[in-house]
Amino acid sequence: MSIDTETARKVAHLARIRVEDDALPALAEDFNRILGFVEQLTEVDVEGVEPMVSVTPMQLKRREDVVTDGNQQAKVLANAPDAREGFFAVPKVVE
Amino acid sequence: MSELTKLTIAEARDKLRDKEVTSEDLTTACLEAIDGAGVLNAFVHYTPDQAIAQARAADAKLASGDAPAMCGIPLGIKDLFCTKGVPSQAASAILDGFRPEYESTVTQNLFDDGAVMLGKLNMDEFAMGSSNETSTYGDVINPWRRGNDDAALTPGGSSGGSASAVAADLCLAATGTDTGGSIRQPAAFVGITGLKPTYGRCSRWGIVAFASSLDQAGPMTKSVRDAAIMLESMAGHDPKDSTSADLAVPNFEAMLTGDIRGKTIAIPREYRMDGMPDEIEELWAEGRKMLEDAGAKIVDVSLPHTKYALPTYYVIAPAEASSNLARYDGVRFGHRAKLDQGDGIVDMYEKTRAEGFGDEVKRRVMIGTYVLSAGFYDAYYNRARKVRALIKKDFDDVFAQGVDAILTPATPSAAFGLGDMANADPVQMYLNDVFTVTVNLAGLPGIAVPTGLDRQGLPLGLQLIGRPWEEDELLNTAYALEQSAGFVSKPAKWW
């Protein structure tokens, strides 16, 4: 399977990373090298094997469904590039 | 004063308890050593005021008696750990200016025991790299050099700053994290001990996530005994990490007898790679002999899926990374790109991430995006998870045969030159982790122990792999290997 520049463009957009047009061919080449390396997994007989979910079989712990944290608006917003009136501010989302 | 920074944790603990030194003495000596070692670029954020305050508090605790072993020990902390009020950037420009409002569980555990933080340590960006060349802070330099050649060598990665700082005696020990070999490979490159515990032994809460099913924190120390002492402090169940194990943390140090008579150590034949340097082969054979002479029984075993570990890793780790790193969007923390008139929110995401992430991180996020995308999820991601189950089964089968530990080389070579891999394709760099990555995929504990020097005078290490949750046994076997190898070399100070 070979990744062309159009696929590279699509993947970059899905990943929300801006890649300029002139950088797409090199990116596609990198993808092909890495996916070419990964291709050897097709040799492995995985018939009947369950995909691993967790390395250690463990039961997830449960706890009471109660509020344990909160009331930290200032701390939550402290690192925001743009916070106003207690909210994260972003460019217009809806036209 | 500078002799103080050379102490192991165990030596310093004894001197602190005997009132021969104070934590403030130790801390001051380390801060001076750090000041003189800027060229190594290991420490990237300094916290001297906090360090002195913590040292004084530790001294008070020591004076009152009954202080834990880590009390008053000056440490370096990898930049991947969130430390309250102190820059924590995972060596990425996208987290420029980020100062967490909280403390990671592992660092909190260390501080609760009285440990002192000297500052934050350089690393590969988001722990993605094997040479510490992907950091926004620039390369870390290995304190070791080849003979009289002054070419700058890599300390390995991703915990390169931790490795360099411990090897150069800038701190007594450091925290590291290991997703595919990021504690063990750099430890081997600088001649120190590096332990990756069983997945779940240390809480991941507050550690910047790379690949959540593989990431695990561990100690990077000057001796196996120190790794035992420091792990005991770092480890433990944490309700804030649902994958952290609710198991008692043993006194690991108490297990260090060096007696491994009757233990079974396995040599896996698949770890003999084509083109492996003779020196690595010899080191491995010597290690085998050392353990045999110490009374262990050596058996040859097969781990048939070993060759598929790296390709499996390079599906699973990027997939998890693409998901984990989605949070860096310029909204809640860190960098946001300057926007042009009319730019919408998608432009903000795309520009922010293009500016904030380095090339290797972008590459892995996009590979991860691709293998998880509609139409490829089964072919890549699910297949890799199935092969991962087979890799783990290989280990389960060997342990079921009565094997106590597995001995392998830690790395396929000694430390290489910074820039040597600049033109290599990305896969070449990935091969650095060929001996270590299997351990992450199977969730096992693994430790790198320095056992020799190559012909150019660079350190080489061996890796021991243990049964899950049996770090105590693993540390004891590593202790026996350390005793036999008697590795005491230090880099000649040139910085």
Interface residues (C-beta under 8 A of the other chain):
Chain A: I3 A8 V11 A12 H13 L14 A15 R16 I17 R18 V19 L27 D30 F31 R33 I34 L35 F37 V38 E39 Q40 L41 T42 E43 V44 V46 V49 E50 P51 M52 V53 S54 V55 T56 M58 L60 K61 R63 Q72 K75 V76 A78 N79 A80 P81 D82 F88 V90 P91 K92 V93
Chain B: G97 F98 R99 P100 E101 T198 Y199 G200 S213 P239 S242 T243 A245 D246 H305 K307 Y308 L310 P311 T312 Y314 V315 S322 A326 D329 G330 V331 R332 F333 G334 H335 R336 L339 D343 G344 I345 V346 D347 M348 Y349 E350 K351 R353 A354 F357 K362 R363 V365 M366 I367 G368 T369 Y370 V371 S373 Y380 N382 R383 A384 R385 K386 V387 R388 A389 L390 K392 D425 P426 V427 Y430 L441 A442 G443 P468
